[in-house]
């Protein structure tokens, strides 16, 4: 889609708020003698191999497929999706780790805004975590101190909230 009258920075900002509704592979042909996993940066990897590698879809060996396949579909009209976008309109996948997060260079912690979605996530799961985010002191009536994750392998969020002496 051509955005008439938009400069490149405005177009990037608009695309940053975009929601991918679906992705389809119209056709593919592979002359390789083995299956090839295909990764697409804006499509979640939903196929997993026995070694743990994940791909958006797999092109079969020595094959041609002319039947369109939907490799991703997101129902953005669900009540949960609509509620998220209404509650957190300023957040998207590109800025979730930076918006409302103050990075402290050279330190093992960051500050997270009390209005950040992760704070509501922690609040909703306080029984599972056995810790209450609301019992933690706010810094400047706005920020919660959060320790950076030691194990990025989980890839859930790049930091964890420190509640008292517990790390999650």
C-alpha positions as CSV (number, residue, x, y, z in Angstrom):
1,X,0.0,0.0,0.0
2,X,1.4,3.4,-1.0
3,X,1.1,6.0,1.6
4,X,0.7,9.3,-0.3
5,X,2.2,12.3,1.4
6,X,4.1,10.3,4.0
7,X,7.8,10.6,4.6
8,X,9.8,7.5,5.4
9,X,9.8,8.1,9.2
10,X,6.0,8.6,9.2
11,X,5.5,5.4,7.1
12,X,7.7,3.4,9.5
13,X,5.7,4.7,12.5
14,X,2.4,3.8,10.8
15,X,3.8,0.3,9.9
16,X,4.9,-0.1,13.5
17,X,1.3,0.0,14.6
18,X,0.2,-2.4,11.9
19,X,-1.3,-5.8,12.9
20,X,-0.6,-8.8,10.7
21,X,-3.9,-10.4,10.0
22,X,-2.8,-13.3,7.8
23,X,0.1,-14.6,5.7
24,X,-0.4,-17.0,2.7
25,X,2.0,-18.8,0.5
26,X,0.5,-18.8,-2.9
27,X,2.8,-21.4,-4.3
28,X,6.4,-22.7,-4.0
29,X,8.8,-25.0,-5.9
30,X,11.8,-26.6,-4.3
31,X,14.5,-28.6,-6.2
32,X,16.4,-29.4,-3.0
33,X,16.6,-33.1,-2.1
34,X,15.6,-32.3,1.5
35,X,13.0,-30.3,3.3
36,X,13.8,-26.6,3.9
37,X,12.5,-24.7,6.8
38,X,11.4,-21.2,6.0
39,X,11.5,-18.3,8.5
40,X,9.7,-15.1,7.8
41,X,10.5,-12.2,10.1
42,X,6.9,-11.0,10.7
43,X,5.3,-14.5,10.9
44,X,5.6,-16.6,14.0
45,X,7.4,-19.9,13.6
46,X,4.7,-22.6,14.3
47,X,6.4,-25.7,12.8
48,X,9.0,-27.3,15.0
49,X,11.6,-30.0,14.0
50,X,12.7,-32.9,16.1
51,X,15.9,-30.9,16.9
52,X,13.9,-27.9,18.2
53,X,14.4,-25.6,15.2
54,X,11.2,-23.7,14.3
55,X,10.0,-22.3,11.0
56,X,7.0,-20.4,9.6
57,X,6.5,-23.3,7.1
58,X,8.4,-26.1,5.5
59,X,9.1,-26.5,1.8
60,X,9.0,-30.3,1.0
61,X,11.9,-31.9,-0.9
62,X,11.7,-31.9,-4.7
63,X,8.2,-30.6,-4.6
64,X,6.0,-28.0,-6.2
65,X,2.9,-26.8,-4.4
66,X,0.3,-24.7,-6.3
67,X,-2.4,-24.9,-3.6
68,X,-2.3,-21.7,-1.5
69,X,-1.7,-22.3,2.2
70,X,-2.4,-20.0,5.1
71,X,0.7,-20.1,7.3
72,X,-0.5,-17.5,9.8
73,X,-3.9,-16.1,10.7
74,X,-4.6,-13.7,13.6
75,X,-8.2,-13.0,14.6
76,X,-7.9,-9.3,15.6
77,X,-11.6,-9.1,16.3
78,X,-11.5,-11.3,19.4
79,X,-12.6,-9.6,22.6
80,X,-9.1,-10.2,24.1
81,X,-7.3,-8.6,21.2
82,X,-9.7,-5.6,21.1
83,X,-9.4,-5.1,24.8
84,X,-5.5,-5.2,24.6
85,X,-5.4,-2.6,21.8
86,X,-7.9,-0.4,23.7
87,X,-6.0,-0.6,27.0
88,X,-2.5,-0.3,25.6
89,X,-2.8,1.6,22.3
90,X,0.7,2.9,22.5
91,X,2.3,-0.6,22.7
92,X,3.1,-2.9,19.8
93,X,5.6,-5.7,19.2
94,X,8.3,-3.3,18.1
95,X,8.2,-1.1,21.3
96,X,7.0,-3.4,24.0
97,X,10.6,-3.8,25.4
98,X,11.4,-0.1,25.1
99,X,8.2,2.0,25.6
100,X,7.8,2.7,29.3
101,X,11.1,1.1,30.1
102,X,14.1,3.1,31.3
103,X,17.4,1.4,30.5
104,X,20.1,2.0,33.1
105,X,23.4,1.6,31.3
106,X,25.9,-0.7,33.0
107,X,23.4,-1.9,35.6
108,X,21.6,-5.2,36.1
109,X,18.2,-3.5,36.3
110,X,15.8,-1.3,34.4
111,X,12.9,0.8,35.5
112,X,9.4,-0.1,34.2
113,X,6.5,2.2,34.1
114,X,3.6,1.3,36.4
115,X,1.4,1.6,33.3
116,X,3.4,-1.0,31.3
117,X,1.4,-4.1,30.2
118,X,3.9,-6.4,32.0
119,X,2.9,-4.8,35.4
120,X,-0.7,-5.8,34.7
121,X,0.5,-9.2,33.7
122,X,2.3,-9.6,37.0
123,X,-0.7,-8.2,38.9
124,X,-3.0,-10.8,37.3
125,X,-0.6,-13.6,38.1
126,X,0.3,-12.7,41.7
127,X,-1.0,-16.0,43.0
128,X,1.1,-18.0,40.6
129,X,4.2,-15.9,41.2
130,X,3.5,-15.8,45.0
131,X,4.4,-12.1,44.9
132,X,2.3,-8.9,44.8
133,X,3.6,-6.2,42.5
134,X,1.4,-3.7,44.2
135,X,3.2,-4.2,47.5
136,X,6.5,-2.9,45.9
137,X,7.5,0.8,46.4
138,X,7.3,3.1,43.3
139,X,10.2,5.3,42.4
140,X,9.0,8.9,41.7
141,X,5.4,7.5,41.9
142,X,5.9,6.0,38.4
143,X,8.6,3.4,38.1
144,X,9.1,-0.2,39.3
145,X,12.7,-1.5,39.5
146,X,13.2,-4.6,37.4
147,X,16.2,-6.9,37.2
148,X,17.4,-8.0,33.8
149,X,16.8,-11.7,33.1
150,X,19.7,-14.0,33.6
151,X,18.4,-16.5,31.2
152,X,17.2,-15.1,27.9
153,X,16.4,-18.6,26.7
154,X,12.8,-18.2,27.8
155,X,12.4,-15.2,25.5
156,X,9.3,-14.1,27.4
157,X,10.5,-10.6,28.4
158,X,14.0,-9.3,28.5
159,X,13.8,-8.5,32.2
160,X,12.2,-9.8,35.3
161,X,10.5,-8.0,38.1
162,X,12.2,-8.1,41.5
163,X,9.6,-8.4,44.2
164,X,11.3,-8.2,47.6
165,X,14.1,-10.7,47.5
166,X,12.5,-12.9,44.8
167,X,13.4,-12.9,41.2
168,X,10.8,-14.0,38.6
